[in-house]
């Protein structure tokens, strides 16, 4: 199992294996493969917020970033 470290990068599959290890991960499908905000099973009112940054679309590179602040 992956141990999450604050301000580190993870794949959706890594995150899924930590919070929902007994369900199947399917890339680009279902809750863990598509959604940006995912409720954590068996933890009422706890959510995972997934952010994708550093993407390109056509010739445009999005100018974005995340800091530890």
N, C-alpha and C positions, 0 to 999 in steps of 0.2 A: 504494500500500500504506500502511496505517495504521501509524504508529510508536507503540508503547505507552509510556505514561508512568506510573510508579509512583503509586499512589493516585488514579488517574483513573477515570472511568466509561466503559464501552464496551458496545456491543450484542453479542449473541452473534455476529451476522454480521460485525462488525468483528473480533472475536477470531478467528473462522474464517478470515477473509481473510489474517490474519497467519500463522497456524500451519498452515493447510491450503488454500492458495490454488488448488490445482488440482483440488479436489473441489467438488461442488455443495452449496451451503447450502440447506437446506429448513427453514423456520420450524416449530417444534414437532414436528420429526421427526428421526430419526437421531441420531447421536452429538452433533453440535454444536448441534442444535436442542432437545435434551431433557436431556442428562446434565449434572450439576454438576461432575463430575471427568472430564476428557478427556485421554487419553494423546496426546502430540504425535507425529505421524507422523515416522519416521526419527530420533527422539531418545529412545533407550531410557531408561527411568526418569525422564522429564520429563513433567509433567502441567500442565494448566490447571485451576484451581479457580475455578468460576464461582459467584458469590454474587449472589442477588437479594434486595434489601431495600427497605423502604419500601412494602410491599404492603398492600392492604386486602382483607378478605374479608367480605362483607356489611357490617354496621355496625362491624366491628372493624378498627382500624388496628394493625398489629403495631408494637410499640415496640422497635426495633432500630437498630443503627448500626454503622459501621465507622470506626475511627480510624487514623491513620498509625502508631500505636504497635504 
